[in-house]
Amino acid sequence: MAFIKTRKKIVSSAIVSSLSVMAGNAIAQDQVAQLETIHSQAEAEQSLKVDKSANSKFVAPLLNTPKSVSVISKQLIEDTQVTTLSDALRTVPGITLGAGEGGNPNGDRPFIRGYNSESSMYVDGVRNATSQNREMFAVEQVEVTKGSASAMGGAGTTGGSINMISKVAKKGDSLEGSIGAGTDSYQRITLDGNKDFGNGIAARVAVMGHHNEKAGQANGTEYKRAGIAPSITFGLDTPTRATLSYYYLKTDDIPDSGIPYNNPFSATNQPARIPENGNGKPIDVKQGIYYGWKDRDFQKQENQVGTIKLEHDLTDNLTISNTTVYNKSKNDYLWTNPDDSKGNFYQTGGALTGNVWARANSRVADTDTFTDQLALTGKFNTGALKHSFNLGAEYSDQETDRTQYIINGKDATGTAYACSATSTGPGCVNVNNPSKYPFTGSLSTQGADKYNIESKSTSVYFLDSIEFNPQWILDLGVRWDKFETGSTMTYGSTNSNTKPTTQTQNGVTTSIPALRQVGEKVKYESDTDFFNYQAGLTFKPVENGSIYASYATSANPIGVDAGDGSEGVSTFGRNTTEEQANATNNLKPEEVRTMEVGTKWDLFNDKLNLTAAIFRTEKTNTRAADTDGFTRNIGETRVDGIELGANGNITDKWAVSAGYTYLDSEILDDGPKDANEGNQVQNVAKNSATLWTTYQVLPQLTLGAGATAMDKVYGNAANTKYVPGYVRYDAMARYNVNENVDLQLNVNNLSDERYFTKAYASHYATEAEGRSAVLSLNFKY
């Protein structure tokens, strides 16, 4: 892929002028409020309670922020020994994980409060939405903002956003790391070293190597990865600072294949097969069964992020900063999922027999992203009002080139492998005992269709926390985004290479297929702009407590994932007419709003934080397929909820992180599909709860225990396919050998509960890992 071409100036003279005027007005104020600076790195003191976001767009402490924000602290990451973002997110209630076939089927696809947040992922406040499986070795903490948040984050952020805070160079010398080994061939080593050279210069590097098989699944899914994240900072404790950082992660996995549902599609000549209206949950086969084609399946990813951040303190209360990020991502996979669409497996006398189609899914995607953020942050007074603000401008350009594999020179899904209830062989495996056939065919991208998708975004925003007096705080935010996206498809082979067109006679529209030419290009574009807002009022009856009400909006435009995920519909396939594609790309952004009332309290000398919130999120013009096959803004969904949380220390020895979320979701309007109206929104758990607690029973010994509980989750809007609810238990013991070294044992899924973490809309669900144990040697100097 060619490097992203030089585009418009990121900051126009008008924006620069606005920043200068704002700075001048603020400097001119007398008796400027001397508030504590919110730094761009995580808190040095480790605790399960975090008081301030490391994201400068949070212009007030979390206690005074009228939003629900869950922070996965560094201490919680270390206690639970989570290694991936997906594992870390299970400690936050109200989040489910989604599955797919194409796009990002085995990567990070979280749903926050029932809405897809795959493209609402950030690193240090900069969008990082490419398809990937994110690692925790270079992450200080994870911040989950819940509810509509486009005023802060831009396009998307429908149900919230996820921001990972990086480990970057800091003051002082330190060295820490971990060596771990465990069941299922678990091996992991991490090292994190920081060196303060004096004169305001410091450097830091984090490295990681990892390998494990999926717990409870022999000779199946396997994970291998390695990463490095160096950084150097100049000007520490001076008015002018510069940080240069680089992140590299390479993975080489055998991806998970999933378990088919117990209600396959219709099939002929199989009267004894499981009926269409089966119970809807995954079929009852042995735990850990693997339907993948291990000799063929793979997922190789490579992610690189280079960042230059410049900061200058204009005064003690004003800082101007610029962050430039270049992100290069590669996602290369071919994986096999059990596809029930042929209706192959069936039931005789209560026994499950027959075969299932081993369907291939593949993608080769290369994505380049350039992002620049300019911001003026600080504090100023207007009379008796005290302001804490962030005024900024952002520009991003993301371009993806992608294609897929052709198997045996014939097709991309492996349909050349015949599969029926009685046939066996490659591509058609027994539902109870899938045989492992060697793959002797060929894989090539030659002849495959190719896509180029580019999305550009230009934004200006202003966020302000206004303190009227110590009891009343008003939070305001506004953002304007201009979002442009374009898709170009180049047809590969002539195999089934038809060109769908349409004609209308007497009010009836029919398609007229015509032959496509190899190399023919078709292009579609979308151009839109939109405003988003947020407003919140906080009342503080006492210094350590707050009660708030807030309103916020989001906008989800076409192509928000730039073709490198599952959220966009800006691309098109062979069976899409040009009229349909043009109509889809000209759709308005989906509009979302969240209303929330909540309270936050710091107790026990500010060591424990309690939160509670009641909220409603509405998507008023959801994209849905109409009866004529066109996608239109005709749907509507709503999620009402309650959320409770507790994080911090009850005593000096007893720490806790706990949460509960209740989500009452409903499809209010599903377009022409009246049968789905009133159903539960897919990828929403009605009840979910998490608990992690530790107790220092001896000066050298700390014990910990945790539980995760979740209700059933539907994979489709018809509510006919779902994964059942579950409760999972974990435990930890840590023994301090001395002040620098400790031994830590983590046992996950203590009861070896068989449960499912992802529900796809059709075909399959993803089974969770079985019981596993890891012993780690940790050191800090």
Buried (B, 14 or more C-beta within 10 A) or exposed (E): EEEBEEEEEBBEEEBEEBBEEBBEEBBEBEEBBEBEBBEBBBBEEBBBBBBBBBBBBBBBBBBBBBBBBBBBBBBBBBBBBBBBBBBBBBBBBBBBBBBBBBBBBBBBBBBBBBBBBBBBBBBBBBBBBBBBBBBBBBBBBBBBBBBBBBBBBBBBBBBBBBBBBBBBBBEEEBEBBBBBBBBBEBBBBBBBBBBBEEEBBBBBBBBBBBBBBBBBBEEBBBBBBBBBBBBBBBBBEEEEBBBBBBBBBBBBBBBBBBBBBBBBEEBEEBEEBBBEEBBBBBBEBEBBBBBBBBEBBBBBBBBBBBBBBBBBBBBEBBBBBBBBBBBBBBBBBBBBBBBBBBBBBBBEEEEBBBBBBBBBBBBBBBBBBBBBBBBBBBBBBEEEBBBBBBBBBBBBBBBBBBBBBBBBBBBBBBBEBEBBBEEBEBBBBBBBEBEEBEBEBEBEBEBBBBBBBBBBBBBBBBBBBBBEEEEEBBBBBBBBBBBBBBBBBBBBBEEEBBBBEBEEEEEEEEBEEEEBEEEEEBEBBBBBBBEBBBBBBBEBEEEBBBBBBBBBBBBBBBBBBBBBBBBBBBBBEBEBBBBBBBBBBEBBBBBBBBBBBBBBBBBEEBBBBBBBBBBBBBBBBBBBBEEEBBBBBBBBBBBBBBBBBBBBBBEEEEBBBBBBBBBBBBBBBBBBBEEBBEBBBBBBBBBBBBBBBBBBEEEEEBBBBBBBBBBBBBBBBBBBBBBBBBEBBBBBBBBBEEEEEBEBBBBBBBEEBBBBBBBBBBBBBBBBBBBBBBBBBBBBE
